[in-house]
């Protein structure tokens, strides 16, 4: 309370003193002789009067300091004498207005005394003339932060674009090498199978030459019934006179017919009988064709033996090698494609987050639709500033962008590890495949050499090439690396030609930005210049059945209050560190691995990923559209916030706006007062 107020309140006492001085003046003039004595007397009276006024002021000041009510006027003295219990609060207020000339005590600078009953305290909004308890984030700071973010995104995009292109190119060339390995193994299997089929067909043809079972077109007849019919036809044609000669072919046909009519068992006597019949027939026909026919029998046996060897000893391990390689390559391709898709999706997530942040930030810096009213704090009454519609918070967009970059970095770290394991495993598989394929082909060609001994000029270079080719691990890895490099160069040339026909420019807001200015690390969103205040508090709905829940409350520079509900898996309480609570909202980074591919198959990539599922506020309150009320009760640290919300859809046809209420609570009353001031502060 100021010193002028007690003087104003005790104005009646001054007037009474002056009136008494005025009535005593004529008497004093008669008694005192001379003008000098009169002046001295008046000076003394004035000094006494001033001393009395000073005493009254000091007493009033002491009472005000001790929490007592201001001095009463004459009317108040009479009321106090007539009523021992004292006047009520309304009567005191009325007396003070009368004593001060009808002025409301609330219009003075003096703060009203604390009431005995509970009263509602409404913290007034900060005006532009008053000092800010929370300094606002001006456009200069916003522009500086925005420029730094642009420089960082330009630097990051240039680095990650090159990194992703290099990894993708390397993977594509590696994938081509995998397909070439599978194709080479399948080609080797088809060659061996073709050799087996050809040798088997050649054995059948040589056997037909030995048995004379060719038809008129020179094709071997293998069906027993057709063979029997063929022999009967020949016997009819060759029958002449009363003597019938048994040719060698007819004897052989008789032997084959007898073998087909038996149950598959034979005895030594039957075999010797058949052999004697052939020898007798050969003697009767002469010995010109005997060696030739015998040679065809030997050739048939050799080719049949070689065909059987290929089918039993070469084709099964080669088939198994090819099948295992296909399974391994299929798994590796799925895993590698999933990792590249994961990195591409993560990059797209960052690009989308950046685009959303850039549009929101440009609007807040004075772009289309921006307004200073978006940054005003909450008011204590409903008759506050004009309501703000379609508000957007730059901090949320910036936070999503920062966390997308963080997740992209973590995803790159894990995916790089998986790609490294993938390349190592593929090199191991390729080495094993080449060792095994070389061993099988050597066995195959060695047997082929025995069969084709008359064609050394054909087989020797092949055997020499396989034998002299270096097969140590380092040589194979160098060969694989060279193949990948050559394929990558070819793919790169194709990509350059494709991009030259129609390329893509830089992202939004990145034209003309120097990437060198973005050479810094992004910090946590809680360290952003767009963040005003963050704290772990409790919230409760307006209904009677609702309960208090722990939540992370964030006040941003765009006058938004965001509430993030804590996951049920973590335990936090009001007053916990905001950084720890914010970290609990972050989901784990999961990338495709060989185990997940083997268990679940090719994963389906969803774009954009739900990295920000828990980072999306449960409640977002526009502070310029809100009012706050705080009940100052003992032990109470809760306050009510009411937001005016613009209706949408069918509800807007009946009412343009509606209200939404909730209660917020901190640990202590002082923290609550501080939070209310932050919510009402100009941003």
C-alpha positions in Angstrom: 0.0 0.0 0.0 1.4 3.5 -0.9 1.7 6.3 1.6 -0.8 8.6 -0.3 -3.7 6.2 0.4 -3.7 6.6 4.2 -3.7 10.3 3.8 -6.6 10.1 1.4 -8.5 7.8 3.8 -8.0 10.2 6.8 -9.0 13.3 4.9 -11.9 13.9 7.3 -9.5 14.2 10.2 -7.5 16.8 8.4 -10.6 18.9 7.6 -11.7 18.8 11.2 -8.3 20.0 12.4 -8.3 22.9 9.9 -11.8 23.9 11.0 -10.8 24.1 14.7 -7.7 26.2 13.7 -10.0 28.5 11.7 -12.3 29.1 14.8 -9.4 29.7 17.2 -7.6 32.2 14.9 -9.6 35.4 15.9 -8.9 34.7 19.6 -5.2 34.2 19.0 -5.1 37.4 17.0 -6.6 39.3 19.9 -4.2 37.8 22.4 -1.0 38.0 20.4 0.4 41.3 19.7 2.2 42.0 16.5 2.3 40.3 13.2 5.6 38.6 14.0 4.2 36.8 17.0 1.2 35.7 14.9 3.5 34.3 12.2 5.5 32.4 14.7 2.4 30.9 16.3 1.1 29.8 12.9 4.4 28.2 12.0 4.4 26.2 15.2 0.9 25.0 14.6 1.8 23.9 11.1 4.8 22.0 12.4 2.6 20.2 15.0 0.0 19.4 12.3 2.7 17.9 10.0 4.0 15.8 12.8 0.6 14.4 13.5 0.1 13.6 9.8 3.5 11.8 9.7 2.5 9.7 12.7 -0.8 8.7 11.1 1.1 7.7 7.9 3.6 5.6 9.8 0.8 3.8 11.7 -1.1 3.1 8.5 2.1 1.8 6.9 2.8 -0.6 9.8 -0.8 -1.9 9.7 -0.6 -2.5 6.0 2.7 -4.4 6.4 1.2 -6.6 9.1 -1.8 -7.5 6.9 -4.2 -5.2 8.8 -7.0 -3.3 7.1 -6.4 0.4 6.2 -7.5 3.1 8.7 -11.2 3.9 8.9 -12.9 7.2 8.6 -15.2 8.8 11.3 -18.2 6.8 9.9 -16.2 3.6 10.3 -15.4 4.6 13.9 -19.0 4.9 14.7 -19.8 1.6 13.2 -17.0 -0.1 15.0 -18.2 1.4 18.4 -21.8 0.3 17.8 -20.9 -3.3 16.7 -18.3 -5.2 18.7 -18.1 -8.1 16.2 -16.9 -5.8 13.5 -18.3 -4.9 10.0 -18.5 -7.5 7.2 -16.3 -7.4 4.2 -19.0 -5.8 2.0 -19.6 -3.0 4.7 -15.8 -2.3 4.9 -15.6 -2.0 1.1 -18.6 0.4 1.1 -17.1 2.5 3.9 -13.8 2.7 2.1 -15.5 3.8 -1.1 -17.4 6.6 0.8 -14.2 7.7 2.6 -12.2 7.9 -0.6 -14.8 9.9 -2.5 -16.7 7.0 -4.1 -13.6 5.4 -5.6 -13.4 1.6 -5.8 -10.4 0.4 -3.8 -9.8 -2.1 -6.5 -8.9 0.8 -8.9 -6.0 1.8 -6.7 -2.6 0.3 -6.7 -3.1 -1.3 -3.3 -3.7 -5.1 -3.4 -6.8 -6.2 -1.5 -6.1 -8.0 1.8 -6.3 -11.8 1.7 -9.9 -13.0 2.3 -10.8 -15.4 5.1 -12.8 -17.5 2.7 -11.6 -19.4 -0.4 -11.5 -17.2 -3.5 -10.7 -17.8 -7.1 -7.4 -16.4 -8.3 -7.2 -15.4 -11.9 -3.7 -14.6 -13.1 -3.9 -11.7 -15.5 -2.4 -12.0 -19.0 0.9 -10.3 -19.7 0.5 -7.0 -21.5 2.9 -5.6 -24.0 3.9 -2.9 -21.5 4.8 -5.4 -18.7 8.0 -7.3 -18.6 7.7 -10.9 -19.9 8.1 -13.7 -17.3 8.8 -16.0 -20.3 10.6 -14.1 -23.1 8.9 -14.9 -26.4 10.7 -16.5 -29.4 10.8 -13.7 -31.9 10.9 -14.1 -35.6 14.7 -13.4 -35.7 15.3 -16.5 -33.5 12.8 -18.5 -35.5 14.5 -17.5 -38.8 17.9 -18.3 -37.4 16.7 -21.7 -36.3 14.9 -22.3 -39.6 18.0 -21.4 -41.6 20.1 -23.8 -39.6 17.5 -26.6 -40.1 17.6 -25.9 -43.9 21.3 -26.1 -44.0 21.3 -29.3 -42.0 18.7 -30.9 -44.3 20.6 -29.9 -47.4 23.8 -31.4 -45.9 22.0 -34.5 -44.7 20.1 -35.0 -48.0 23.2 -34.7 -50.1 25.1 -37.2 -47.9 22.4 -39.7 -47.5 21.3 -39.5 -51.1 24.9 -40.5 -52.2 25.1 -43.1 -49.5 21.7 -44.7 -50.4 22.6 -44.6 -54.1 25.9 -46.3 -53.5 24.4 -49.0 -51.2 21.6 -49.6 -53.7 24.0 -49.8 -56.6 26.3 -52.1 -54.7 23.4 -54.3 -53.8 22.0 -54.4 -57.3 25.4 -55.5 -58.7 25.7 -58.1 -55.9 22.2 -59.3 -56.7 23.1 -59.7 -60.4 26.1 -61.8 -59.3 23.8 -64.0 -57.2 21.6 -64.6 -60.2 24.6 -65.3 -62.3 25.8 -67.9 -59.8 22.4 -69.6 -59.8 22.3 -69.5 -63.6 25.7 -71.0 -63.8 24.8 -73.8 -61.4 21.6 -74.5 -63.3 23.4 -74.5 -66.6 25.9 -77.0 -65.3 23.1 -79.2 -64.1 21.3 -79.0 -67.5 24.6 -79.9 -69.2 25.1 -83.0 -67.1 21.4 -84.0 -67.5 21.7 -83.5 -71.3 24.8 -85.7 -71.3 23.0 -88.4 -69.3 20.0 -88.4 -71.6 22.2 -88.4 -74.7 24.4 -91.2 -73.4 21.3 -93.2 -72.5 19.8 -92.6 -75.9 23.1 -93.6 -77.5 23.3 -96.8 -75.4 19.8 -97.7 -76.6 20.8 -97.1 -80.2 23.9 -99.2 -79.9 21.9 -101.9 -78.2 19.4 -101.8 -81.1 22.2 -102.1 -83.5 23.5 -105.1 -81.6 20.0 -106.6 -81.4 18.9 -105.5 -84.9 15.8 -103.9 -83.6 15.9 -100.8 -85.9 12.7 -100.2 -87.9 12.7 -99.3 -91.5 13.5 -95.7 -90.7 16.5 -96.5 -88.6 14.9 -95.8 -85.3 15.4 -98.2 -82.4 12.4 -100.2 -81.3 12.3 -100.6 -77.5 8.7 -101.8 -76.9 8.7 -105.6 -76.5 5.4 -106.1 -78.3 6.7 -104.0 -81.2 9.9 -106.0 -81.2 7.9 -109.2 -81.5 5.8 -107.9 -84.3 9.0 -106.7 -86.0 10.6 -110.1 -85.8 7.4 -111.9 -87.1 7.3 -109.6 -90.1 10.9 -110.2 -90.9 10.4 -114.0 -90.6 7.6 -114.0 -93.0 9.6 -112.0 -95.5 12.6 -114.2 -95.2 10.8 -117.5 -95.3 11.6 -119.3 -98.6 11.2 -123.0 -99.6 11.1 -125.7 -97.0 14.3 -124.6 -95.2 14.2 -121.6 -93.0 17.4 -119.9 -92.1 17.7 -118.4 -88.7 19.5 -115.2 -89.0 21.5 -113.6 -86.3 18.9 -110.9 -85.9 16.1 -113.5 -85.6 18.1 -115.4 -83.0 18.7 -112.2 -81.0 14.9 -111.4 -81.3 14.1 -114.9 -80.1 16.4 -114.4 -77.1 14.8 -111.0 -76.2 11.3 -112.5 -76.7 12.1 -115.3 -74.3 13.5 -112.9 -71.7 10.3 -110.8 -71.9 8.0 -113.9 -71.5 9.8 -115.1 -68.3 9.1 -113.7 -64.9 12.4 -111.9 -64.8 14.4 -114.9 -63.4 16.9 -116.9 -65.4 19.1 -119.8 -64.9 22.6 -120.6 -66.2 21.3 -123.3 -68.5 18.9 -121.0 -70.3 21.7 -118.4 -70.7 24.1 -121.0 -72.2 21.4 -122.2 -74.5 20.7 -118.7 -75.8 24.5 -118.0 -76.2 24.9 -121.3 -78.2 22.0 -120.3 -80.5 23.7 -116.9 -81.2 27.0 -118.6 -81.9 25.5 -121.1 -84.2 23.6 -118.4 -86.1 26.8 -116.4 -86.3 28.7 -119.3 -87.7 26.0 -119.9 -90.3 25.9 -116.2 -91.4 29.7 -115.7 -91.4 32.2 -113.6 -89.3 32.2 -110.2 -91.2 29.8 -108.5 -88.9 30.5 -110.3 -85.7 33.2 -107.8 -84.4 31.1 -104.9 -85.5 28.0 -106.2 -83.7 30.1 -107.0 -80.7 31.6 -103.5 -80.7 28.1 -102.0 -80.6 27.3 -104.2 -77.6 30.4 -102.9 -75.8 29.5 -99.3 -76.8 26.0 -99.8 -75.5 27.3 -101.1 -72.2 29.8 -98.3 -71.8 27.3 -95.5 -72.6 24.7 -97.1 -70.4 27.3 -97.4 -67.6 28.2 -93.7 -68.0 24.6 -92.6 -68.1 23.9 -94.5 -64.9 27.0 -93.0 -63.3 25.8 -89.5 -64.2 22.3 -90.1 -62.9 23.5 -91.6 -59.6 26.7 -89.9 -58.8 26.7 -86.5 -60.6 23.2 -85.2 -61.0 22.0 -85.7 -57.4 24.7 -83.7 -55.7 24.6 -81.1 -58.5 20.8 -80.9 -58.1 21.2 -80.5 -54.3 23.8 -77.8 -54.8 21.5 -75.9 -57.1 18.5 -76.2 -54.8 20.4 -75.1 -51.7 21.9 -72.2 -53.7 18.4 -71.1 -54.9 17.1 -71.2 -51.4 20.0 -69.2 -50.0 19.9 -66.7 -52.8 16.2 -66.3 -52.4 16.5 -65.6 -48.7 19.5 -63.2 -49.3 17.6 -61.4 -52.0 14.5 -61.0 -49.8 16.6 -59.7 -47.0 18.7 -57.4 -49.1 15.6 -56.0 -50.9 13.9 -55.5 -47.6 16.9 -53.6 -46.1 17.1 -51.4 -49.2 13.4 -50.8 -49.1 13.6 -50.1 -45.4 16.3 -47.5 -46.0 14.4 -46.0 -48.9 11.2 -45.8 -46.8 13.2 -44.2 -43.9 14.6 -41.6 -46.3 11.1 -40.9 -47.6 9.9 -40.5 -44.1 12.5 -37.9 -43.4 11.7 -36.1 -46.7 8.0 -36.1 -45.8 8.7 -34.8 -42.3 11.0 -32.1 -43.7 8.3 -31.0 -46.2 5.7 -30.8 -43.5 8.1 -28.9 -41.2 9.1 -26.5 -44.0 5.6 -25.6 -44.9 4.6 -25.0 -41.2 7.8 -23.1 -40.5 7.4 -20.8 -43.5 3.8 -20.0 -42.5 4.9 -19.2 -38.9 7.6 -16.8 -40.2 5.2 -14.6 -42.0 4.0 -16.8 -44.9 0.4 -17.1 -46.1 -2.0 -17.4 -43.2 0.4 -16.4 -40.4 -0.7 -14.2 -37.6 0.7 -13.0 -34.3 -2.5 -14.2 -32.6 -1.3 -17.7 -33.1 1.4 -17.1 -30.5 -0.8 -15.5 -27.8 -1.1 -17.3 -24.5 -4.3 -18.5 -22.8 -6.7 -16.0 -21.2 -8.4 -16.0 -17.8 -11.8 -15.1 -19.2 -13.9 -16.1 -22.2 -13.9 -12.5 -23.4 -10.3 -12.8 -24.4 -8.6 -12.3 -27.8 -10.2 -13.5 -31.0 -10.2 -17.3 -31.4 -7.6 -18.8 -33.7 -8.7 -21.4 -36.2 -6.6 -24.0 -38.1 -3.6 -23.5 -35.9 -0.5 -25.5 -36.6 2.5 -26.0 -34.3 6.0 -25.7 -35.8 7.5 -27.6 -32.9 5.5 -30.8 -33.6 6.6 -30.8 -37.2 10.2 -30.0 -36.2 10.1 -32.7 -33.6 8.8 -35.3 -36.1 11.6 -34.2 -38.5 14.3 -34.5 -35.9 13.1 -37.9 -34.7 12.8 -39.1 -38.3 16.4 -38.1 -38.8 17.4 -39.9 -35.6 15.5 -43.0 -36.7 17.1 -42.9 -40.1 20.5 -42.7 -38.5 19.8 -45.7 -36.3 18.2 -47.6 -39.2 21.3 -47.0 -41.3 23.5 -48.2 -38.5 21.6 -51.5 -38.1 21.0 -52.0 -41.8 24.7 -51.4 -42.6 25.5 -54.2 -40.1 23.0 -56.5 -41.7 24.3 -55.7 -45.2 27.8 -56.4 -44.1 26.7 -59.8 -42.7 24.8 -60.4 -45.9 27.8 -59.7 -48.1 30.1 -61.9 -46.0 27.6 -64.8 -46.0 27.2 -64.5 -49.7 30.9 -64.6 -50.3 31.1 -67.7 -48.1 28.3 -69.3 -50.1 29.9 -68.4 -53.4 33.2 -69.8 -52.3 31.5 -73.1 -51.2 29.5 -73.2 -54.4 32.6 -72.8 -56.6 34.6 -75.4 -54.6 31.7 -77.9 -54.9 30.9 -77.2 -58.5 34.5 -77.5 -59.5 34.7 -80.9 -57.7 31.6 -82.2 -59.4 32.6 -81.0 -62.9 36.1 -82.5 -62.5 34.5 -85.8 -61.7 32.1 -85.5 -64.5 34.7 -84.6 -67.1 37.1 -87.2 -65.9 34.5 -89.9 -66.6 33.7 -88.2 -69.8 37.3 -88.3 -70.8 37.3 -92.0 -70.2 34.4 -92.3 -72.5 35.7 -89.8 -75.1 39.2 -91.0 -75.1 39.3 -90.5 -78.8 38.6 -86.8 -78.5 41.5 -85.5 -76.3 41.7 -82.3 -78.2 38.2 -81.4 -77.1 38.5 -82.4 -73.5 42.1 -81.4 -72.7 41.7 -77.6 -72.9 38.6 -77.9 -70.7 40.3 -80.0 -68.1 43.4 -77.8 -68.2 41.3 -74.7 -67.7 39.5 -76.2 -64.7 42.7 -77.6 -63.3 44.9 -74.5 -63.7 42.2 -72.0 -62.5 43.2 -70.5 -59.1 40.8 -71.7 -56.5 42.2 -70.2 -53.2 39.9 -68.0 -51.1 41.6 -64.7 -51.8 41.5 -65.3 -55.5 37.8 -66.1 -55.5 37.0 -63.0 -53.4 39.0 -60.8 -55.7 37.2 -62.3 -58.7 33.8 -61.7 -57.0 34.8 -58.1 -56.2 35.9 -57.5 -59.7 32.7 -58.9 -61.1 30.7 -56.7 -58.7 32.7 -53.6 -59.7 32.2 -54.2 -63.4 28.5 -54.8 -63.0 28.2 -51.7 -60.8 29.9 -49.6 -63.5 27.5 -50.9 -66.1 24.5 -50.2 -63.9 25.8 -46.8 -63.1 26.1 -45.9 -66.7 22.5 -47.0 -67.2 21.3 -44.9 -64.3 23.1 -41.9 -65.6 21.5 -42.3 -69.0 18.1 -42.7 -67.4 18.5 -39.7 -65.2 19.7 -37.5 -68.0 16.4 -38.0 -69.7 14.4 -36.8 -66.8 15.9 -36.0 -63.3 14.5 -34.7 -60.1 15.5 -31.4 -58.5 16.3 -30.7 -54.8 13.6 -31.0 -52.1 11.3 -28.1 -51.1 13.2 -25.2 -49.7 16.7 -26.6 -50.5 17.4 -24.7 -53.7 20.5 -22.5 -53.2 21.3 -23.9 -49.8 25.0 -24.5 -49.0 25.2 -28.1 -47.6 28.4 -27.0 -45.8 26.4 -25.0 -43.4 24.6 -28.1 -42.2 27.7 -29.8 -40.7 26.3 -30.2 -37.2 24.4 -32.8 -35.2 20.6 -32.4 -34.5 19.8 -32.3 -30.8 16.8 -33.6 -29.0 13.4 -31.9 -29.9 13.3 -30.8 -26.2 16.3 -28.6 -27.0 14.5 -26.9 -29.9 14.1 -23.1 -30.0 10.5 -23.7 -30.7 9.9 -25.4 -27.3 8.7 -23.1 -24.6 8.3 -25.4 -21.6 8.1 -29.1 -20.9 7.3 -31.0 -17.8 5.8 -34.3 -16.6 2.5 -33.6 -14.9 -0.9 -35.3 -14.4 -4.2 -34.8 -16.3 -7.8 -35.8 -15.7 -10.9 -35.4 -17.8 -13.9 -33.4 -16.8 -16.1 -36.4 -16.0 -16.7 -37.8 -12.5 -15.4 -41.3 -13.3 -12.1 -40.1 -14.8 -8.8 -40.5 -12.9 -5.4 -38.8 -12.9 -3.0 -40.0 -15.5 0.7 -39.2 -15.9 1.5 -37.2 -19.1 4.3 -35.3 -20.7 3.1 -31.7 -21.1 4.8 -29.5 -23.7 4.2 -25.7 -24.3 5.5 -24.6 -27.7 6.4 -21.2 -29.1 3.3 -21.3 -31.3 1.0 -21.3 -28.2 0.1 -24.9 -28.2 -0.2 -27.2 -25.2 0.6 -30.8 -26.2 -0.1 -33.7 -23.8 1.7 -37.0 -24.5 0.3 -40.0 -22.7 2.9 -42.3 -21.2 3.0 -46.0 -22.4 1.6 -48.5 -19.9 4.9 -50.4 -20.0 6.8 -47.6 -18.3 6.3 -46.1 -14.8 6.6 -42.3 -14.4 5.2 -39.9 -12.0 4.6 -36.2 -11.9 7.8 -34.3 -11.7 9.9 -36.8 -13.6 12.6 -35.6 -16.0 11.0 -34.6 -19.4 14.0 -36.1 -21.3 13.5 -39.5 -19.7 9.8 -39.4 -20.3 10.2 -38.3 -23.9 12.7 -41.1 -24.5 10.2 -43.6 -23.3 7.9 -42.6 -26.1 10.4 -43.6 -28.8 9.8 -47.1 -30.3 12.6 -49.5 -30.9 14.4 -49.5 -34.3 13.7 -52.9 -36.0 15.2 -53.8 -39.4 14.9 -57.0 -41.4 17.3 -59.7 -40.4 18.0 -63.2 -41.8 16.1 -64.7 -38.9 13.0 -62.6 -39.6 13.1 -63.4 -43.3 13.4 -67.1 -42.6 10.5 -66.9 -40.1 8.1 -64.5 -41.6 9.2 -64.3 -45.2 9.5 -61.0 -47.1 8.3 -58.2 -44.8 5.8 -55.8 -46.1 7.1 -52.2 -45.8 4.5 -49.6 -44.8 5.3 -46.0 -45.9 5.4 -43.9 -43.9 6.5 -46.0 -40.9 4.7 -45.4 -37.6 7.8 -44.1 -35.9 5.8 -41.2 -34.5 2.9 -43.2 -33.2 3.6 -42.4 -29.6 5.1 -39.0 -30.5 1.7 -37.7 -31.7 0.1 -35.8 -28.9 -2.9 -37.3 -27.2 -4.3 -33.9 -26.6 -3.3 -30.6 -28.4 -4.8 -27.5 -27.0 -4.7 -24.1 -28.7 -3.9 -21.7 -25.9 -5.3 -18.5 -27.6 -8.7 -20.4 -27.6 -8.4 -21.4 -23.9 -9.2 -20.1 -20.5 -7.6 -21.2 -17.2 -9.0 -21.2 -13.7 -7.1 -22.1 -10.5 -8.7 -22.7 -7.1 -6.3 -21.7 -4.4 -7.1 -24.3 -1.8 -4.8 -25.8 0.8 -2.8 -28.7 -0.7 -4.4 -28.1 -4.1 -2.1 -27.9 -7.1 -4.6 -28.6 -9.9 -6.2 -26.1 -12.3 -8.8 -26.3 -14.9 -8.3 -25.4 -18.6 -11.2 -24.9 -21.0 -10.7 -24.8 -24.7 -13.1 -23.5 -27.3 -13.0 -25.9 -30.2 -14.3 -25.3 -33.7 -16.8 -28.0 -34.7 -16.5 -29.9 -37.9 -18.9 -32.0 -40.0 -22.5 -32.2 -39.1 -22.1 -30.5 -35.7 -20.9 -27.3 -37.3 -24.3 -26.8 -38.9 -25.8 -26.4 -35.4 -23.0 -24.9 -33.4 -19.9 -23.3 -34.7 -17.8 -24.0 -31.6 -17.9 -26.2 -28.5 -15.9 -26.4 -25.3 -13.6 -29.0 -23.9 -12.5 -29.1 -20.3 -9.8 -31.0 -18.4 -7.8 -30.7 -15.2 -4.0 -30.5 -15.0 -2.0 -31.0 -11.8 1.6 -30.5 -10.8 3.5 -31.5 -7.6 3.3 -28.2 -5.8 1.2 -25.0 -5.8 4.3 -23.0 -6.9 4.8 -25.2 -9.9 1.2 -24.8 -10.8 1.4 -21.0 -10.7 4.5 -21.2 -12.8 2.8 -23.4 -15.4 -0.3 -21.1 -15.5 2.1 -18.2 -16.2 3.8 -20.1 -19.0 0.4 -21.0 -20.5 -0.7 -17.4 -20.5 2.6 -15.9 -21.6 2.9 -14.3 -25.0 5.1 -16.5 -27.3 
